[in-house]
Amino acid sequence: MNTVRLNITLPKDTAARLEKFSGHKSKSAFIAECIRFRIDQIEKEDLKKALEEGYKNTRSESLELAKEFEAADIEGWDEY
């Protein structure tokens, strides 16, 4: 694994919590895991927002298509 050395500054209480929760992992591994987790969350949130915007922007088009094919969708339903 390629690594990069960083020098970071943390508040004392955060450093103490890091010491407590990093457990058997090295602090570097714990910090890397936390950063990956948070970046994944942000990417999922961004994707969700983009999808919501896309759905909102195509709402009227989707409704028009649904209305256009409404007859085909209910075709044969009276048999049940």
N, C-alpha and C positions, 0 to 999 in steps of 0.2 A: 504494500500500500504506500503510495506516495504521500508524504506529509509535508506540512508547512509549519514552521514554528511561529507562534504569535505571542506577543506580550500584551496581556489584557489587564485592565484594572476593574476590580469588582468592589462593591460596597462590602464592609466587614460582615454584615449580617448575611449577605448572599454567599460570601466565601465560607462562612461557618456552616451554612446550610449545605453547600456543596460538599464540604468535608463530611458532614453527617450522612448525606444521601448517596454519595458516590460509592459507598460500600466497598466491595471487593474489586471494583473496576478502578482503573486509574482516573484521576480527575480529567485528564485529556479525553479519554474514551467516553466518560460520562457527559462531558460538555459537548462532544461531537454528536453523541446520540440525541441529546436534547435539541441541538441546533437542527439536526436532520428532521426530527419530529415536528418542530415548530415550522420549518420551511414547508414540509409536506402539508401541514394544516393550512398555511397561507395559500399554497398553490390550489388546494381543494376549494377554499373559500373563493378564490379568484375565479376558478372554473365555474363554480356554482353561480356566481354573480354574472358571468358572461353568458351562461346558459339561460338564466332567468331573463336577461336583457334580450337575448335572441328570441326566446319564446314570446316575450311581450311585443317585440317588433314584428313578429310574423303572426300574431294572434288573428288579425282580421283575415289574412290570407288563409289560415288554417280553417277558420269558420266558414269561409266561402267554399273551400274544397269539401268540407264535411257536408254542407248544404247541397252542393252539386251532386254528391254521391249518396245522398240520404235515401233515395228511392231504391238504389241497388242494395244498400245495407239492410233494409227491412224486407226485401223481396223474399217471399216464402215463409215469413214469420207466422202468418195466420194458420199454418198447418199445425202449429204446436198448441 
